[in-house]
Amino acid sequence: MITAFVFIRTDTTQIPEAAEKISAIPGISEVYSVTGEWDLIAIARVREHEELADVVADRLSKVEGVVETTTHIAFRAYSRHDLEAAFSLGLS
């Protein structure tokens, strides 16, 4: 399982609408409205790198209102909570 954190800058008049559209994209597990330099952070969880390209480059970045993205791919998870949740879903 590949996990990526996508930092998203949007047109400020479209933050809620963009968040809703992004959350509906297959492969996006969560979307958070945040303070600071970025408007939203989305968590993408996919099985292969090619799927990540589809989710972020082909879908998320083309959502109306999205102005800029930067993606950080996770190497390891250190939270027991996240690991237990993944195993309970049957993911490997």
Buried (B, 14 or more C-beta within 10 A) or exposed (E): EBBBBBBBBBEEEBBEBBBEBBBEBEBBEEBBEEEEEBBBBBBBBBEEEEBBEBBBEEBBBEBEBBEEBEBEEBEEEEEEEEEEEBEEEEEE
